[in-house]
Structure formats: C-alpha cells, structure tokens
C-alpha cells in the first residue's frame, strides 16, 4: 500500500510539473506577442493582412476595426485566415490570395480556426491566436510527458517555451506551434500504445497541417520495421491495425489534394523557386546568397548575410550530432529525427537565409534533435520498448539497464528570386 501510494504521489507530481511547463509556454507566447508590439495588439494585427492585399477589403467588411499592416509585413497568417473564411474554396476568400492552390494544400489550421470562431468571420483572428497558444501549451505538456516516458525529468517540456521559432510563429498566427504539438502527441501516443483510432486521428491532423509532416509518420513506421527485423520473434506480434492507422494521414492528404486539384486545376506546389533543392545544394546556394548580401546589400541585408551562415552551421551541428545518436534507431523519436534531417537537407536558400524563415522552419527539427540527444533510449525490457508512459524517472541510467522508467524492473524484466546574386538583390516577402 505504501509503495502504491508513493507511485501515485510521484505521478501526480510529474503531472503538475507538466502543467507548469504548459503554463510557462503559454505565458512565453503571450510575452513574445506583447514584446513584438511593445503593447498588446489586436488579434487581427497578428494575421498580417497588408492594406494592399486583395483580401483586405473583405477583412474590413467582416470587421471594420481589422488591423491592417504595411505591405512589407504581409505574412503567411493571411492564407490561414482565408482558409478559415472559405474552408472548401467555394466562396470568395480563396480567390483573394496568391498561389491559392498551394495554400489550400495545408488546410487544417484554417479549418480549426473556422471551427473555433463558431462561424463568425470577425472572430477568426482571435481563433488563430488561440490556436497558437493552445499549440504552445499542449506541446509543452506533451513534451513533458514524453520526457517521463524516456525516464527523464518532466521539466524537459520547457523546451517548447525556449524555442525562438515557435515563439515567433505565435506572433504571426501561423502553424508551427500546433504542428509541433501534434507531432509530439503522435510520438507519445505511439510509444504508449494508444489505440488505432487515436493514432488515425492524429495522423490525419498531422498530414493536413503541412504535407511535409508525412515524414513524421514515415519515421515512426521505419523505426517499427527496423525494430521488428532486429527481433524476428516480434514479427508474430506486429500490431498491424496501428500501423494501418498511420496510413490514414497520407490517404486523407491524397484525397484532399485531389479535391484541391479539381478546384484549382493543378496540384498544390509553390510557384516560386528557392524552397527545395537537391540535398545540400540549397545550403550551398544559401551561403552564396549570404555572401552576396554581406558585400552588396543594404545595411539590413548585410546583417542578414553575416548572421545566417553561423546560424546554419550551428543548426547543422545539432542535426548531425542527433543523427549520429539516432543511428541505431532506439525509439520512434530516432526514426522521426532521421526523416527531419532528410527534410532539412533539401531546403533551399529561401527558407535558410531570411531570419523569419530561419527561426521558424527548422524549429520542429531542432526540437526533435534535442530530444534525441538529451532523452537517449527509452526503457527496454528483454529487447523491446517497455512503453510505461506514466512511470517516473529513476536514478542513474535506468533506461539503458532494462529497468522501467520509474527505476523499477520492467514487467518482463512572397519572396521573388532574382536571376542571380550578382544580378539583383533578393526581396524579403511572405514566408513559406
């Protein structure tokens, strides 16, 4: 009885810490929003609809007090605002944004904002703000619980509040905070052997948030394949239903993209160059742009050009170190990290040079890399994952000794690219 009471008390303690991490992350997001305006802004200002945007008159028609911004402040929140107003591209808003077919290829954020606004177009900016804060809070809570699964301190959930990319995303009402939360959520659910229906829901959410998040599911499936091949006795115990549930996300994405094709006449793809390239070629191009900006750009461009290369090298060091740590595929998180490194390798100069993208785009990859480096291997017993998600961290290197994560023994023991850096200067515009 005393032991059981102690375990319950320890679990309650870690859950309180997880809630504290969530609260800190939300407060950090609010502080970042305030600091970016040195006042509390109207939620509509975070959407970054420029006065020159074609959708601006519609925004003012829905809310005469809508906070329009200058043309240089235009950013991706505009597209999720349009999707929230016109979820199935059957109304007016989809015709008022650029590259609408591409934007509608990632609809989930706009759909959730539409649902939270309860059909009131004037409330969509507040719904987008709420989603950013929910993403920060849920991401921190789930990250904390994931740390417990690995037998580490639940205070690890504070990493969400320390991510400049996620905090920046909250200030401009874009998808990264919720994308990170759903990613962490599906890894946690998989490791805790959640039922197939929950895995399927999370997989659909993930793939309809951003198409590249399909790689998260491939990382999980890849880990399972390797782990079963390492122990062929486990092949008879494969949970095929949960693996099939992972496929619900890509299937939903393909179905939605087919619908988008019927509405816009083309498959969703960015019309401008500089987003992706051959592996590492985009990084080399980014270094060339940075060099050109340092020597031929304005003062602001010189600052961008001089700071981007060291930042990129630091990101590369973190990713490569994590890739080395994940080489044995010890957990689903390792599989996800491998696919994130592949994604980062094919990014090009547009997403690697400009500060707003350099903060935002690698945010999830860096969080996963830090998780791989700092969490290590989960508790194993008899060569398989123990999946004891509610256990508590134990002293010393328990997860590597075949113990449970509580220290006890396991159950079984719009930028337009110029022609060339030398010919014209790049313009900093809408993010991707």
ZIVENFEN-V249071 format. One record per residue. N is the residue number from 1. OMEGA is omega in radians with two decimals (NA if undefined). BURIAL is 1 if it has 24 or more other ideal C-beta (glycine too) atoms within 12 Angstrom, else 0. D_FIRST is the distance of its C-alpha to the first C-alpha in Angstrom with 2 decimals. Layout:
BEGIN
N|OMEGA|BURIAL|D_FIRST ; N|OMEGA|BURIAL|D_FIRST
END
This chain:
BEGIN
1|-3.12|0|0.00 ; 2|3.13|0|3.79 ; 3|3.14|0|5.42 ; 4|3.12|0|5.12 ; 5|3.12|0|6.07 ; 6|3.13|0|8.53 ; 7|3.12|0|9.92 ; 8|3.13|0|10.58 ; 9|3.13|0|12.19 ; 10|3.12|1|14.19 ; 11|3.11|1|15.38 ; 12|3.13|0|16.52 ; 13|-3.13|0|18.28 ; 14|3.11|1|20.15 ; 15|3.08|0|21.19 ; 16|3.09|0|22.59 ; 17|3.12|1|24.48 ; 18|3.10|1|25.79 ; 19|3.09|1|27.06 ; 20|3.09|0|28.64 ; 21|3.12|1|30.42 ; 22|-3.14|1|31.72 ; 23|3.13|1|33.01 ; 24|-3.13|1|34.73 ; 25|3.11|1|36.37 ; 26|3.12|1|37.73 ; 27|3.09|0|39.03 ; 28|3.08|1|40.63 ; 29|3.10|1|42.34 ; 30|3.13|1|43.64 ; 31|3.12|0|44.86 ; 32|3.11|1|46.64 ; 33|3.12|1|48.35 ; 34|-3.07|0|49.47 ; 35|-3.12|0|50.64 ; 36|3.10|1|52.68 ; 37|-3.02|0|54.75 ; 38|3.08|0|54.31 ; 39|3.09|0|53.62 ; 40|-3.06|0|51.51 ; 41|2.92|1|53.51 ; 42|-3.08|0|53.99 ; 43|-3.12|1|51.79 ; 44|3.12|1|55.00 ; 45|-3.13|1|56.10 ; 46|3.14|1|53.18 ; 47|3.08|1|54.52 ; 48|2.98|1|57.59 ; 49|3.14|1|60.27 ; 50|3.12|1|63.57 ; 51|-3.13|0|66.49 ; 52|-3.14|0|68.45 ; 53|3.11|1|65.95 ; 54|-3.12|0|67.27 ; 55|-3.08|1|64.10 ; 56|3.12|1|64.60 ; 57|3.10|0|66.83 ; 58|3.11|1|64.28 ; 59|3.13|1|61.51 ; 60|3.10|0|63.80 ; 61|3.11|0|64.67 ; 62|-3.10|1|61.01 ; 63|-3.11|1|60.41 ; 64|3.12|0|63.50 ; 65|-3.10|0|61.36 ; 66|-3.07|1|59.93 ; 67|3.08|1|59.84 ; 68|-3.11|1|62.11 ; 69|3.08|1|62.31 ; 70|-3.07|0|65.04 ; 71|-3.12|0|65.93 ; 72|-3.14|0|64.42 ; 73|3.13|1|60.99 ; 74|-3.12|1|60.79 ; 75|-2.92|1|57.55 ; 76|3.08|1|55.39 ; 77|3.10|1|53.72 ; 78|-3.04|1|57.03 ; 79|3.10|1|56.34 ; 80|3.02|1|52.92 ; 81|3.13|1|54.50 ; 82|3.13|1|57.21 ; 83|3.10|1|54.78 ; 84|3.11|1|52.84 ; 85|-3.00|1|56.16 ; 86|-2.93|1|57.34 ; 87|-3.08|1|54.34 ; 88|3.12|0|56.42 ; 89|3.12|1|59.56 ; 90|-3.08|0|61.53 ; 91|-3.03|0|62.46 ; 92|-2.92|0|64.19 ; 93|-3.06|1|61.77 ; 94|3.11|1|61.62 ; 95|-3.06|0|65.33 ; 96|3.11|1|65.02 ; 97|3.13|1|63.01 ; 98|3.12|1|64.15 ; 99|-3.01|1|63.07 ; 100|3.13|1|61.42 ; 101|3.10|1|60.78 ; 102|-3.11|1|58.85 ; 103|-3.11|1|56.85 ; 104|3.06|1|55.91 ; 105|3.13|1|54.48 ; 106|-2.89|1|51.24 ; 107|-2.88|1|50.78 ; 108|-3.11|1|47.09 ; 109|3.10|1|46.99 ; 110|3.11|1|49.96 ; 111|3.13|1|48.58 ; 112|3.09|1|45.33 ; 113|3.10|1|47.43 ; 114|3.13|1|49.60 ; 115|-3.13|0|46.65 ; 116|-3.14|1|45.20 ; 117|3.10|1|48.66 ; 118|3.08|0|48.78 ; 119|3.13|0|52.32 ; 120|-3.08|0|53.67 ; 121|-3.12|1|55.59 ; 122|-3.10|1|55.69 ; 123|-3.09|1|51.88 ; 124|3.12|1|51.62 ; 125|3.10|1|51.69 ; 126|3.11|1|48.77 ; 127|3.10|1|46.89 ; 128|3.08|1|47.60 ; 129|-3.14|1|46.36 ; 130|3.10|1|43.15 ; 131|3.11|1|42.59 ; 132|-3.12|1|43.01 ; 133|3.07|1|40.37 ; 134|3.12|1|37.97 ; 135|3.11|1|38.50 ; 136|-3.11|1|37.72 ; 137|-3.14|1|34.55 ; 138|3.12|1|33.24 ; 139|-3.14|1|34.33 ; 140|3.13|1|32.49 ; 141|-3.10|1|29.23 ; 142|3.08|1|29.47 ; 143|3.10|1|30.57 ; 144|3.12|1|27.53 ; 145|3.10|1|25.24 ; 146|3.08|1|27.41 ; 147|3.13|1|26.92 ; 148|3.09|1|23.14 ; 149|3.14|1|23.86 ; 150|3.13|1|25.98 ; 151|-3.13|1|23.40 ; 152|-3.08|1|25.53 ; 153|3.11|1|25.35 ; 154|3.10|1|25.20 ; 155|3.06|1|28.12 ; 156|3.09|1|30.29 ; 157|3.12|1|30.83 ; 158|3.11|1|33.33 ; 159|3.12|1|35.75 ; 160|-3.14|1|36.85 ; 161|-3.12|1|38.00 ; 162|-3.10|1|39.84 ; 163|3.12|1|41.87 ; 164|-3.12|1|45.49 ; 165|3.13|1|46.27 ; 166|3.10|1|43.60 ; 167|3.09|1|44.51 ; 168|3.14|1|48.16 ; 169|3.13|1|47.46 ; 170|-3.12|1|45.96 ; 171|-3.11|1|49.22 ; 172|3.00|1|51.37 ; 173|3.06|1|49.31 ; 174|-2.81|1|49.01 ; 175|-2.88|1|46.42 ; 176|-3.10|1|44.64 ; 177|3.12|1|41.59 ; 178|3.10|1|40.72 ; 179|3.11|1|41.72 ; 180|-3.13|1|39.32 ; 181|-3.14|1|36.45 ; 182|3.10|1|37.11 ; 183|3.12|1|37.50 ; 184|-3.12|1|34.18 ; 185|-3.09|1|32.63 ; 186|3.05|1|33.98 ; 187|3.12|1|32.96 ; 188|-3.13|1|29.36 ; 189|3.14|1|29.47 ; 190|-3.10|1|30.98 ; 191|3.11|1|28.43 ; 192|3.07|1|25.54 ; 193|3.08|1|27.48 ; 194|-3.12|1|28.31 ; 195|-3.05|0|30.37 ; 196|-3.10|0|34.10 ; 197|3.11|0|35.18 ; 198|3.08|1|33.43 ; 199|-3.13|1|34.90 ; 200|3.13|1|38.29 ; 201|3.14|1|38.18 ; 202|3.13|1|37.31 ; 203|3.11|1|40.01 ; 204|3.09|1|42.62 ; 205|-3.06|1|41.77 ; 206|-3.05|1|42.02 ; 207|3.13|1|45.36 ; 208|3.01|1|46.99 ; 209|3.05|1|46.08 ; 210|-3.03|1|48.14 ; 211|-3.12|1|49.64 ; 212|3.10|1|48.76 ; 213|2.94|1|45.04 ; 214|-3.13|1|45.63 ; 215|3.08|1|45.29 ; 216|3.13|1|41.55 ; 217|3.09|1|41.19 ; 218|3.10|1|43.48 ; 219|3.11|1|41.35 ; 220|-3.13|1|38.18 ; 221|3.12|1|40.16 ; 222|3.09|1|41.81 ; 223|-3.11|1|38.55 ; 224|3.13|1|37.37 ; 225|-3.13|0|40.73 ; 226|-3.09|0|40.67 ; 227|3.11|1|37.06 ; 228|3.10|1|37.91 ; 229|3.11|0|41.15 ; 230|-3.13|0|39.36 ; 231|-3.03|0|37.31 ; 232|3.07|0|39.52 ; 233|-3.12|0|36.92 ; 234|-3.10|0|35.15 ; 235|3.11|0|38.33 ; 236|-3.10|0|37.32 ; 237|3.13|0|34.08 ; 238|3.08|0|35.80 ; 239|-3.06|0|34.62 ; 240|-3.10|0|38.17 ; 241|3.12|0|37.34 ; 242|3.07|1|35.57 ; 243|3.10|1|38.46 ; 244|3.14|0|40.88 ; 245|3.08|1|39.13 ; 246|-3.10|1|40.05 ; 247|3.14|1|43.65 ; 248|-3.13|1|43.47 ; 249|3.10|1|44.06 ; 250|3.12|1|47.27 ; 251|3.11|0|48.54 ; 252|3.13|1|48.15 ; 253|3.13|1|49.86 ; 254|3.11|0|52.75 ; 255|3.14|0|53.22 ; 256|3.13|1|53.30 ; 257|3.07|1|55.69 ; 258|3.09|0|57.98 ; 259|3.12|0|58.08 ; 260|3.12|1|58.83 ; 261|3.12|0|61.61 ; 262|-3.11|0|63.17 ; 263|-3.00|1|63.07 ; 264|3.04|1|64.40 ; 265|3.11|0|66.33 ; 266|3.09|0|64.61 ; 267|-3.11|0|61.30 ; 268|3.10|1|59.25 ; 269|3.11|0|60.13 ; 270|-3.11|1|61.09 ; 271|-3.08|0|64.84 ; 272|-3.12|1|65.11 ; 273|3.01|0|64.75 ; 274|3.11|1|62.50 ; 275|3.13|1|59.04 ; 276|-3.11|1|58.51 ; 277|3.00|0|60.51 ; 278|-3.10|0|60.46 ; 279|3.09|0|57.62 ; 280|3.12|0|58.17 ; 281|3.10|0|61.64 ; 282|3.08|1|60.38 ; 283|3.10|1|58.97 ; 284|3.10|0|62.37 ; 285|3.10|1|64.03 ; 286|3.10|1|61.68 ; 287|3.10|1|62.72 ; 288|3.10|1|66.36 ; 289|-3.12|1|65.90 ; 290|3.11|1|64.16 ; 291|3.13|1|67.07 ; 292|3.14|1|69.59 ; 293|-3.14|1|67.86 ; 294|-2.99|1|67.93 ; 295|-3.01|0|71.66 ; 296|-3.07|0|73.13 ; 297|3.05|1|70.84 ; 298|3.12|0|70.68 ; 299|3.14|0|68.71 ; 300|3.13|0|65.61 ; 301|3.08|1|66.00 ; 302|3.11|0|66.48 ; 303|3.10|0|63.12 ; 304|-3.09|1|61.49 ; 305|-3.11|1|63.33 ; 306|-3.09|0|62.44 ; 307|-3.08|0|58.69 ; 308|-3.10|1|57.90 ; 309|3.10|1|58.49 ; 310|3.11|0|56.13 ; 311|3.14|1|53.44 ; 312|3.11|1|53.96 ; 313|3.11|0|53.85 ; 314|3.10|0|50.56 ; 315|-3.13|1|49.11 ; 316|3.13|1|50.48 ; 317|3.13|0|48.87 ; 318|-3.10|1|45.40 ; 319|-3.12|1|45.88 ; 320|3.09|1|47.33 ; 321|3.12|0|44.63 ; 322|3.12|1|41.96 ; 323|3.08|1|44.01 ; 324|3.13|0|44.06 ; 325|-3.08|1|40.30 ; 326|-2.98|1|39.92 ; 327|-3.14|0|42.45 ; 328|3.14|0|39.94 ; 329|-3.08|1|38.34 ; 330|-3.07|1|34.73 ; 331|3.06|1|33.39 ; 332|3.13|1|34.89 ; 333|3.09|1|35.41 ; 334|3.11|1|37.83 ; 335|3.10|1|39.76 ; 336|3.14|1|40.09 ; 337|-3.14|1|41.33 ; 338|-3.13|1|44.03 ; 339|3.09|1|45.40 ; 340|3.08|1|45.36 ; 341|3.07|1|47.43 ; 342|3.13|1|49.88 ; 343|-3.13|1|50.16 ; 344|-3.10|1|50.77 ; 345|-3.07|1|53.38 ; 346|3.07|1|55.54 ; 347|-3.12|1|55.62 ; 348|-2.94|1|59.05 ; 349|-3.08|1|60.67 ; 350|-3.13|1|60.12 ; 351|-3.07|1|56.35 ; 352|-3.06|1|56.46 ; 353|-3.03|1|59.05 ; 354|-2.99|1|58.70 ; 355|-3.09|1|55.96 ; 356|3.09|1|54.48 ; 357|-3.13|1|53.93 ; 358|3.01|1|52.97 ; 359|-2.88|1|50.09 ; 360|-2.97|1|49.03 ; 361|-3.12|1|49.60 ; 362|-2.99|1|47.68 ; 363|-3.11|1|44.70 ; 364|3.14|1|42.44 ; 365|-3.14|1|43.59 ; 366|3.10|1|42.86 ; 367|3.12|1|39.33 ; 368|3.13|1|38.61 ; 369|3.11|1|40.32 ; 370|3.08|1|38.28 ; 371|3.12|1|35.10 ; 372|-3.09|1|36.27 ; 373|-3.00|1|37.23 ; 374|-3.09|1|34.18 ; 375|3.13|1|31.31 ; 376|-3.11|1|32.46 ; 377|3.05|1|30.93 ; 378|3.12|1|27.67 ; 379|3.12|1|24.98 ; 380|3.03|1|26.41 ; 381|3.14|1|25.29 ; 382|3.07|0|28.11 ; 383|-3.14|0|30.64 ; 384|3.13|1|29.29 ; 385|3.14|1|27.50 ; 386|3.07|1|23.73 ; 387|-3.14|1|23.90 ; 388|-2.94|1|20.34 ; 389|-3.07|1|21.42 ; 390|3.12|1|18.29 ; 391|-3.06|1|16.97 ; 392|3.11|1|17.66 ; 393|3.11|1|20.40 ; 394|-3.12|1|19.83 ; 395|3.01|0|22.20 ; 396|-3.05|0|25.57 ; 397|-3.08|0|27.10 ; 398|-3.07|1|24.01 ; 399|-3.13|1|25.65 ; 400|-3.09|0|28.55 ; 401|-3.10|0|26.68 ; 402|3.10|1|25.18 ; 403|2.99|1|21.65 ; 404|-3.09|1|19.64 ; 405|3.02|1|20.32 ; 406|-3.14|1|17.02 ; 407|3.12|1|18.30 ; 408|3.13|1|16.32 ; 409|3.13|0|18.38 ; 410|-3.09|1|19.59 ; 411|3.12|0|18.95 ; 412|-3.09|0|22.25 ; 413|NA|0|22.19 ; 414|3.09|1|62.83 ; 415|3.13|1|64.25 ; 416|-3.01|0|67.58 ; 417|2.97|1|68.25 ; 418|-3.09|0|71.67 ; 419|-3.14|0|73.56 ; 420|3.11|0|72.75 ; 421|-3.10|1|71.48 ; 422|-3.03|0|75.04 ; 423|-3.10|0|76.45 ; 424|-3.09|0|74.40 ; 425|3.13|1|71.32 ; 426|3.13|1|68.06 ; 427|3.10|1|67.12 ; 428|-3.08|1|63.63 ; 429|-3.05|1|62.76 ; 430|3.10|1|60.09 ; 431|3.11|1|56.98 ; 432|NA|1|56.01
END
